[in-house]
């Protein structure tokens, strides 16, 4: 369903926090995942994998919570990564159309 954006293998979709709008060219909305990987591993995963799916870097910030902004021809993706208190991290991927 999300074949145009990489999703870490060890992650689980949190359906009640996710909003997906299907479009003819891709999808829009927010995907929220929990993963067993730590924040740095998830940040590196997206940095390495997003370009393989046709996304170009706009900006990246790695800190207490990380933010990656990428775009392709039609859409803008903002990915937030938060370290969970005890284990793993939480990922929020928001995708919008570019005017």
C-alpha positions in Angstrom: 0.0 0.0 0.0 2.9 2.3 0.7 5.3 1.1 -2.0 6.7 4.6 -2.7 8.1 5.2 0.8 10.4 2.9 2.8 9.1 1.5 6.1 11.6 0.0 8.7 11.1 -3.8 8.8 10.8 -4.0 12.7 8.0 -1.5 12.8 4.2 -1.7 13.6 1.6 0.7 12.2 -0.4 2.5 14.9 -3.8 2.6 13.1 -5.6 4.8 15.5 -3.0 7.6 15.0 -2.7 7.2 11.3 -4.8 9.0 8.6 -4.5 7.8 5.0 -6.0 9.5 1.9 -5.6 7.6 -1.3 -5.0 9.5 -4.5 -4.4 8.3 -8.1 -0.8 9.4 -7.8 0.3 8.1 -4.4 -1.2 8.8 -1.0 -1.5 11.7 1.5 -1.8 11.7 5.2 0.0 10.5 8.3 1.5 7.2 9.2 2.5 6.5 12.7 4.7 3.5 13.6 6.4 2.0 16.7 9.7 0.3 16.1 12.2 -1.7 18.2 15.1 0.2 16.5 16.5 3.2 18.3 16.2 6.8 16.9 19.7 6.9 15.3 19.1 3.6 13.5 15.8 4.8 12.2 17.3 8.2 11.1 20.0 6.4 9.2 17.5 4.0 7.6 15.5 6.9 6.2 18.6 8.8 5.0 19.8 5.7 3.1 16.5 4.4 1.8 14.4 7.5 0.8 16.6 8.4 -2.2 16.1 4.9 -3.5 12.4 5.6 -3.7 12.9 8.9 -5.6 12.8 11.3 -2.7 15.2 14.2 -2.5 16.5 15.7 0.7 15.2 19.2 1.7 16.5 19.2 5.3 17.5 16.9 8.2 18.0 17.5 11.9 19.2 14.8 14.2 18.7 15.7 17.9 16.6 14.6 20.9 13.8 14.1 18.3 14.8 13.9 14.7 13.2 15.5 11.6 13.7 14.6 8.0 12.1 16.6 5.2 12.1 15.2 1.7 10.2 15.8 -1.6 9.6 14.1 -4.9 7.8 15.5 -8.0 4.3 15.7 -6.5 4.6 15.4 -2.7 6.4 16.6 0.4 7.3 14.1 3.2 8.1 15.1 6.8 9.4 12.3 9.1 9.6 12.8 12.8 11.4 10.3 15.0 11.0 10.2 18.7 12.9 8.0 21.2 10.5 5.9 23.3 11.0 6.1 27.0 12.0 2.5 27.6 12.5 0.8 24.2 12.7 1.6 20.5 11.2 4.7 18.9 8.1 6.2 17.4 8.0 7.4 13.7 5.5 9.9 12.3 5.5 10.2 8.5 3.3 13.1 7.1 2.9 13.3 3.3 1.3 16.3 1.6 0.9 17.5 -2.0 3.2 20.2 -3.4 1.2 23.0 -5.0 
